Amino acid sequence: MNTLIGQRTPTASMQVSAEDFTIDRVLDERRRELVGEGQIFFDFLRNQRAITRTGSWHLGTLKTSNAQTIQPTDLRIALPIPQSEIDANPNMVQNVR
């Protein structure tokens, strides 16, 4: 990770020591490296982290829809199964929302 950080900044204080090398620090660096690509959503789910969205123009909507913080167990995360898949398998049940 220090090699990656070193390519972005010459500031030595940004380097990671052994005690600072945590999953949260890795996710933070990955967020910076892949900004705008939508990967942090899946990274947080995979690592059982809550997704907290603050700031921006849509904050009011997030508060009223109870979507400012999404827990990894939230049923709203499950994507709907395509109807063609449900039609092809009579044992298939649509994801609960």
DRENPA-3360 file (N, C-alpha, C; in nm, 2 decimals, always signed):
BEGIN
1 = MNTLIGQR = +0.08/-0.12/+0.00/+0.00/+0.00/+0.00/+0.09/+0.12/+0.00 ~ +0.20/+0.12/+0.07/+0.29/+0.24/+0.07/+0.34/+0.27/-0.07 ~ +0.36/+0.17/-0.16/+0.40/+0.20/-0.29/+0.29/+0.28/-0.37 ~ +0.17/+0.24/-0.35/+0.06/+0.31/-0.41/+0.05/+0.45/-0.36 ~ +0.06/+0.47/-0.23/+0.05/+0.60/-0.16/+0.17/+0.69/-0.21 ~ +0.29/+0.63/-0.22/+0.41/+0.70/-0.27/+0.39/+0.75/-0.41 ~ +0.32/+0.68/-0.49/+0.29/+0.73/-0.63/+0.20/+0.85/-0.64 ~ +0.12/+0.87/-0.53/+0.03/+0.98/-0.53/+0.08/+1.10/-0.46;
9 = TPTASMQV = +0.17/+1.08/-0.36/+0.22/+1.20/-0.28/+0.36/+1.17/-0.23 ~ +0.44/+1.27/-0.22/+0.58/+1.25/-0.16/+0.58/+1.27/-0.01 ~ +0.46/+1.30/+0.05/+0.45/+1.32/+0.19/+0.47/+1.19/+0.27 ~ +0.57/+1.19/+0.35/+0.61/+1.06/+0.42/+0.50/+1.03/+0.53 ~ +0.43/+1.14/+0.58/+0.33/+1.11/+0.68/+0.21/+1.04/+0.63 ~ +0.20/+1.03/+0.50/+0.08/+0.95/+0.45/+0.11/+0.80/+0.44 ~ +0.24/+0.76/+0.46/+0.27/+0.62/+0.46/+0.20/+0.54/+0.57 ~ +0.19/+0.42/+0.56/+0.11/+0.33/+0.65/+0.21/+0.25/+0.73;
17 = SAEDFTID = +0.20/+0.26/+0.86/+0.28/+0.17/+0.95/+0.21/+0.04/+0.97 ~ +0.28/-0.05/+1.03/+0.22/-0.19/+1.06/+0.10/-0.18/+1.14 ~ +0.10/-0.09/+1.25/-0.02/-0.08/+1.34/-0.13/-0.01/+1.27 ~ -0.11/+0.07/+1.17/-0.21/+0.15/+1.10/-0.27/+0.07/+0.98 ~ -0.21/-0.04/+0.95/-0.26/-0.12/+0.84/-0.38/-0.21/+0.88 ~ -0.50/-0.15/+0.86/-0.62/-0.21/+0.90/-0.71/-0.22/+0.78 ~ -0.82/-0.30/+0.79/-0.91/-0.31/+0.68/-0.98/-0.17/+0.65 ~ -1.00/-0.09/+0.75/-1.06/+0.04/+0.73/-0.96/+0.13/+0.65;
25 = RVLDERRR = -0.83/+0.12/+0.68/-0.73/+0.20/+0.60/-0.72/+0.15/+0.46 ~ -0.73/+0.02/+0.44/-0.73/-0.04/+0.30/-0.85/+0.01/+0.22 ~ -0.97/+0.00/+0.29/-1.09/+0.05/+0.22/-1.08/+0.20/+0.19 ~ -1.03/+0.28/+0.28/-1.01/+0.42/+0.26/-0.92/+0.45/+0.14 ~ -0.81/+0.38/+0.13/-0.72/+0.40/+0.02/-0.78/+0.35/-0.11 ~ -0.85/+0.24/-0.11/-0.92/+0.19/-0.22/-1.03/+0.29/-0.27 ~ -1.10/+0.35/-0.18/-1.20/+0.45/-0.22/-1.13/+0.57/-0.29 ~ -1.01/+0.61/-0.24/-0.94/+0.72/-0.31/-0.89/+0.68/-0.45;
33 = ELVGEGQI = -0.84/+0.56/-0.46/-0.79/+0.51/-0.59/-0.90/+0.49/-0.69 ~ -1.01/+0.44/-0.65/-1.12/+0.41/-0.74/-1.24/+0.51/-0.74 ~ -1.21/+0.63/-0.70/-1.32/+0.73/-0.69/-1.40/+0.74/-0.82 ~ -1.53/+0.74/-0.80/-1.62/+0.76/-0.91/-1.65/+0.63/-0.99 ~ -1.59/+0.51/-0.95/-1.62/+0.39/-1.02/-1.72/+0.30/-0.95 ~ -1.77/+0.34/-0.84/-1.88/+0.27/-0.77/-1.84/+0.14/-0.70 ~ -1.71/+0.12/-0.68/-1.66/+0.00/-0.62/-1.68/+0.00/-0.46 ~ -1.68/+0.11/-0.40/-1.68/+0.12/-0.26/-1.81/+0.06/-0.20;
41 = FFDFLRNQ = -1.92/+0.07/-0.27/-2.04/+0.01/-0.23/-2.02/-0.14/-0.21 ~ -1.97/-0.21/-0.31/-1.94/-0.35/-0.30/-1.84/-0.39/-0.20 ~ -1.73/-0.31/-0.19/-1.63/-0.33/-0.09/-1.69/-0.32/+0.05 ~ -1.77/-0.23/+0.08/-1.83/-0.21/+0.21/-1.92/-0.33/+0.24 ~ -2.00/-0.37/+0.15/-2.09/-0.49/+0.17/-2.01/-0.61/+0.19 ~ -1.91/-0.64/+0.11/-1.82/-0.75/+0.13/-1.76/-0.76/+0.26 ~ -1.73/-0.65/+0.32/-1.66/-0.64/+0.45/-1.75/-0.61/+0.57 ~ -1.88/-0.62/+0.54/-1.98/-0.60/+0.65/-1.97/-0.46/+0.71;
49 = RAITRTGS = -1.95/-0.36/+0.63/-1.95/-0.22/+0.68/-2.07/-0.15/+0.64 ~ -2.12/-0.06/+0.73/-2.24/+0.02/+0.70/-2.20/+0.13/+0.60 ~ -2.29/+0.16/+0.51/-2.26/+0.27/+0.41/-2.33/+0.39/+0.46 ~ -2.25/+0.49/+0.49/-2.31/+0.62/+0.54/-2.29/+0.73/+0.44 ~ -2.39/+0.79/+0.40/-2.39/+0.90/+0.30/-2.42/+1.03/+0.36 ~ -2.33/+1.12/+0.36/-2.35/+1.26/+0.42/-2.32/+1.36/+0.31 ~ -2.38/+1.47/+0.32/-2.35/+1.58/+0.23/-2.41/+1.56/+0.10 ~ -2.39/+1.65/+0.01/-2.44/+1.65/-0.13/-2.58/+1.70/-0.14;
57 = WHLGTLKT = -2.63/+1.72/-0.26/-2.76/+1.77/-0.29/-2.88/+1.68/-0.25 ~ -2.86/+1.55/-0.25/-2.97/+1.46/-0.22/-2.98/+1.42/-0.07 ~ -2.91/+1.49/+0.02/-2.91/+1.46/+0.16/-3.06/+1.46/+0.21 ~ -3.14/+1.56/+0.18/-3.27/+1.57/+0.23/-3.36/+1.44/+0.19 ~ -3.34/+1.40/+0.07/-3.41/+1.28/+0.02/-3.36/+1.15/+0.10 ~ -3.23/+1.15/+0.13/-3.18/+1.03/+0.20/-3.24/+1.02/+0.34 ~ -3.26/+1.14/+0.40/-3.31/+1.14/+0.54/-3.46/+1.10/+0.54 ~ -3.54/+1.15/+0.44/-3.68/+1.12/+0.44/-3.70/+0.97/+0.40;
65 = SNAQTIQP = -3.61/+0.91/+0.32/-3.63/+0.77/+0.28/-3.56/+0.68/+0.37 ~ -3.50/+0.73/+0.48/-3.43/+0.64/+0.57/-3.31/+0.57/+0.50 ~ -3.24/+0.64/+0.42/-3.13/+0.58/+0.34/-3.00/+0.65/+0.36 ~ -2.99/+0.73/+0.46/-2.86/+0.79/+0.49/-2.76/+0.69/+0.53 ~ -2.80/+0.59/+0.61/-2.71/+0.49/+0.65/-2.77/+0.35/+0.61 ~ -2.70/+0.28/+0.53/-2.75/+0.15/+0.49/-2.66/+0.04/+0.55 ~ -2.72/-0.05/+0.63/-2.65/-0.16/+0.69/-2.63/-0.27/+0.59 ~ -2.53/-0.35/+0.60/-2.50/-0.46/+0.51/-2.61/-0.57/+0.50;
73 = TDLRIALP = -2.70/-0.57/+0.60/-2.81/-0.67/+0.61/-2.94/-0.61/+0.56 ~ -2.94/-0.48/+0.51/-3.06/-0.42/+0.46/-3.11/-0.49/+0.34 ~ -3.24/-0.52/+0.34/-3.30/-0.59/+0.23/-3.31/-0.50/+0.10 ~ -3.29/-0.37/+0.11/-3.30/-0.29/-0.01/-3.17/-0.31/-0.09 ~ -3.07/-0.37/-0.04/-2.95/-0.40/-0.12/-2.97/-0.50/-0.22 ~ -3.05/-0.60/-0.19/-3.07/-0.72/-0.29/-3.14/-0.67/-0.41 ~ -3.08/-0.69/-0.52/-3.14/-0.65/-0.65/-3.25/-0.75/-0.69 ~ -3.35/-0.70/-0.76/-3.46/-0.79/-0.80/-3.41/-0.89/-0.90;
81 = IPQSEIDA = -3.47/-1.01/-0.89/-3.43/-1.12/-0.99/-3.51/-1.09/-1.11 ~ -3.45/-1.10/-1.23/-3.52/-1.07/-1.35/-3.64/-1.17/-1.37 ~ -3.75/-1.12/-1.42/-3.88/-1.20/-1.44/-3.85/-1.32/-1.52 ~ -3.76/-1.31/-1.62/-3.74/-1.42/-1.71/-3.67/-1.54/-1.63 ~ -3.59/-1.50/-1.53/-3.53/-1.61/-1.45/-3.64/-1.68/-1.36 ~ -3.73/-1.60/-1.31/-3.84/-1.65/-1.22/-3.93/-1.74/-1.31 ~ -3.96/-1.69/-1.43/-4.04/-1.77/-1.52/-3.98/-1.90/-1.56 ~ -3.85/-1.90/-1.57/-3.77/-2.02/-1.61/-3.76/-2.13/-1.50;
89 = NPNMVQNV = -3.78/-2.09/-1.38/-3.76/-2.18/-1.26/-3.88/-2.16/-1.17 ~ -3.97/-2.25/-1.16/-4.08/-2.24/-1.07/-4.05/-2.24/-0.93 ~ -3.93/-2.28/-0.89/-3.88/-2.28/-0.75/-3.82/-2.15/-0.71 ~ -3.80/-2.06/-0.80/-3.74/-1.93/-0.78/-3.84/-1.83/-0.71 ~ -3.79/-1.76/-0.61/-3.88/-1.67/-0.54/-3.81/-1.53/-0.55 ~ -3.89/-1.43/-0.57/-3.83/-1.29/-0.59/-3.77/-1.24/-0.45 ~ -3.66/-1.17/-0.46/-3.60/-1.11/-0.34/-3.70/-1.02/-0.27 ~ -3.70/-1.03/-0.14/-3.79/-0.95/-0.06/-3.74/-0.81/-0.06;
97 = R = -3.83/-0.71/-0.06/-3.79/-0.57/-0.05/-3.86/-0.50/+0.06;
% end
